[in-house]
């Protein structure tokens, strides 16, 4: 069977996109892992199936680069919105369903605005914060983000005694550049490496910064792959809604493969 794929990226976080509205894609961890492999496959941080969903414009099903089905991916969600827009599934505003529940998106030429799931708590510990923004995130602050051993420290936390038994966590390193302006680097669970950008991680970093600094929305975030913005509203102390991840998402190329 010949399958058409599309490659999209959002601030360097790249994904293989499949229009699976026919529900014919042969899902297997081995196949998806091989397609995402950067030496022997197409190469990507993950693979996303766009499927039909009653009551929504589409369903987003996200798989990590290791082939396992993943939790919510923010940049993947923005790329899914761009992909659905390119397919003509909506004009400007969309609603879709993902593993963590319903989402809304707004497409313009320059940017995609993705509404993230509400965040009900920011857990603060000695030396780090932790929260779930659709995926679990550990956030720690550093003085010079360029010198951080993202992979080494990230692996220690991801597989460590606290979060390892719980399935692991993504690990974010944050430098405050100035008011309402952060730089973030992320070790991603499932990719098992540093990625150029992580949307749920950027969101977690911004909400953590709000808990410490009390900044007004929105906050600008620099990643290795480009600039994102996060807008938010604190509905009650420690709880956030109307969270939007904002930034570019673009098609890179398309092709086919056989299975």
C-alpha positions in Angstrom: 0.0 0.0 0.0 1.3 3.4 -1.0 0.8 6.2 1.6 1.1 9.9 1.1 2.8 11.8 4.0 3.4 15.5 4.7 6.2 16.9 6.7 5.4 19.9 8.9 7.4 21.9 11.5 6.6 24.3 14.2 9.7 26.2 15.5 11.8 23.3 14.5 9.6 20.6 16.2 9.0 18.4 13.1 6.3 15.9 12.4 5.2 13.4 9.8 1.5 14.1 9.1 -0.9 11.5 7.7 -4.4 12.2 6.4 -6.0 9.1 7.9 -9.7 10.1 7.5 -10.1 6.7 5.7 -8.7 5.0 8.8 -6.5 2.8 6.7 -3.1 3.6 8.2 -1.5 0.4 9.6 -0.6 1.6 13.1 2.3 -0.2 14.7 5.1 1.0 17.0 7.8 -0.6 14.7 6.5 1.1 11.6 6.1 4.6 13.2 9.5 4.3 14.9 11.1 3.4 11.6 9.4 6.3 9.8 10.6 8.8 12.5 14.2 7.5 12.5 16.5 10.3 11.2 19.0 7.9 9.6 16.8 5.1 8.2 13.4 6.8 7.8 11.8 10.1 6.9 13.0 11.6 10.2 10.8 13.5 12.7 10.1 14.2 16.4 6.8 12.4 16.0 4.0 11.2 13.7 0.4 12.6 13.7 -2.7 11.0 12.2 -5.5 13.3 11.3 -8.8 11.3 11.6 -12.5 12.0 11.5 -14.2 12.7 14.8 -18.0 13.3 15.3 -18.7 16.8 16.5 -15.2 18.1 15.6 -13.4 19.1 12.5 -10.8 16.3 13.1 -9.1 14.0 15.6 -5.4 14.4 16.3 -3.6 11.1 17.2 0.0 11.7 18.2 2.9 9.2 18.3 6.3 9.8 19.7 9.5 9.3 17.7 9.9 5.9 19.4 6.6 4.8 17.9 4.6 4.8 21.1 1.3 6.8 21.3 2.1 10.0 23.2 0.4 12.5 25.4 -0.5 16.0 24.0 2.0 17.7 21.9 1.6 21.5 21.6 3.7 22.2 18.5 2.2 19.0 17.0 -1.2 20.4 17.7 -0.3 23.6 15.9 1.0 21.7 13.0 -2.2 19.6 12.9 -4.2 22.8 12.8 -2.1 24.0 9.8 -2.4 20.6 8.1 -6.2 20.6 8.5 -6.4 24.1 7.2 -4.2 23.2 4.2 -6.6 20.3 3.6 -9.5 22.7 3.5 -11.3 21.3 6.6 -12.0 24.8 8.0 -11.5 28.5 7.1 -10.2 30.3 10.2 -11.4 28.7 13.4 -11.4 25.0 14.2 -12.2 22.6 17.0 -10.6 19.2 17.3 -10.2 16.4 19.8 -6.8 15.0 21.0 -5.8 12.6 23.7 -6.2 15.2 26.5 -9.6 16.4 25.3 -11.0 19.1 23.0 -8.9 22.0 21.6 -9.6 25.1 19.5 -7.3 26.6 16.9 -7.1 29.8 14.8 -5.2 29.9 11.6 -3.6 32.9 9.9 -1.0 33.1 7.3 1.8 33.8 9.8 0.7 32.0 12.9 -1.4 29.3 14.5 -3.1 30.0 17.8 -3.8 26.7 19.7 -5.9 26.6 22.8 -4.3 24.3 25.4 -6.0 22.3 28.1 -6.6 24.1 31.4 -3.9 23.7 34.1 -5.2 23.1 37.6 -2.0 23.3 39.6 1.6 24.4 39.6 3.5 22.2 42.0 6.5 24.0 43.5 9.5 22.1 45.0 13.0 22.9 46.1 14.8 23.7 42.8 12.0 23.0 40.4 8.3 23.2 39.5 6.1 20.5 38.0 2.8 20.6 36.2 0.8 18.8 33.5 0.0 21.0 30.4 -1.4 18.0 28.5 2.0 16.3 29.1 4.0 16.2 32.3 6.7 18.8 32.7 9.6 19.4 35.1 10.8 23.1 35.1 14.1 24.3 36.5 15.8 27.7 36.2 19.3 28.3 35.1 21.7 31.3 34.8 23.1 30.6 31.3 20.9 28.3 29.2 23.7 27.9 26.5 25.9 25.9 29.0 23.2 23.4 30.2 23.7 19.7 29.7 20.1 19.3 28.5 20.4 15.6 27.6 22.5 14.4 30.5 20.5 16.2 33.2 17.2 15.5 31.3 17.8 11.8 31.3 18.6 11.8 35.0 15.3 13.5 35.8 13.3 11.6 33.2 14.4 8.2 34.4 15.1 9.1 38.1 13.6 7.8 41.2 10.9 10.4 41.4 9.4 10.5 37.9 10.9 7.3 36.3 8.4 5.0 38.1 5.5 7.2 37.0 6.4 6.9 33.3 8.9 9.7 33.2 8.6 13.4 32.5 9.7 16.0 30.0 12.5 18.3 31.5 12.7 22.0 30.8 15.5 24.4 31.5 14.5 28.1 31.7 16.5 31.3 31.6 14.8 34.6 32.4 16.0 37.1 29.8 13.9 40.0 31.0 10.3 40.7 32.1 7.8 38.6 30.0 10.7 37.1 28.0 12.1 33.6 28.5 14.5 31.2 26.8 13.7 27.5 27.1 15.4 24.2 26.2 13.7 20.9 26.6 14.5 17.2 26.9 11.5 15.4 25.5 10.2 12.1 26.8 9.5 9.7 23.9 12.0 11.5 21.7 14.7 10.8 24.4 16.7 13.8 23.3 16.6 17.6 23.2 14.2 19.0 20.6 14.3 22.3 18.9 11.1 23.3 20.6 8.4 21.8 22.8 5.0 23.5 22.9 3.7 22.0 26.1 7.1 22.6 27.7 7.0 26.3 26.7 3.5 26.6 28.1 4.7 25.0 31.4 7.7 27.3 31.6 5.5 30.4 31.1 3.0 29.3 33.8 5.9 28.5 36.1 7.3 32.0 35.5 4.0 33.5 36.3 3.9 31.7 39.6 7.3 33.1 40.5 7.2 36.5 38.7 3.6 37.5 38.4 4.0 38.7 34.8 1.0 39.8 32.7 0.0 37.8 29.7 1.4 37.2 27.0 5.0 36.0 27.5 7.5 35.6 24.7 9.7 32.5 24.6 12.8 31.8 22.7 13.6 28.2 21.7 16.3 26.7 19.5 13.9 26.6 16.6 12.3 30.0 16.9 10.0 32.3 18.9 6.7 31.4 20.5 4.2 33.3 22.6 1.9 32.0 25.4 -1.2 33.9 26.5 -3.1 32.8 29.6 -5.6 33.8 32.3 -5.4 32.8 36.0 -9.0 31.9 36.8 -8.4 31.2 40.5 -5.1 31.1 42.4 -2.9 28.4 40.8 -5.5 27.5 38.1 -5.2 28.7 34.5 -7.5 28.7 31.5 -7.7 30.4 28.1 -4.1 29.2 27.5 -3.0 29.8 23.9 0.3 28.6 22.3 1.0 31.0 19.4 3.6 30.7 16.7 4.4 29.6 13.1 3.6 26.1 11.7 4.6 25.4 8.1 4.6 22.6 5.6 8.1 21.5 4.5 7.4 18.9 1.8 5.3 15.9 0.9 6.1 12.4 -0.4 5.0 8.8 -0.4 6.2 5.5 1.1 5.1 1.9 0.8 4.1 -0.6 3.5 
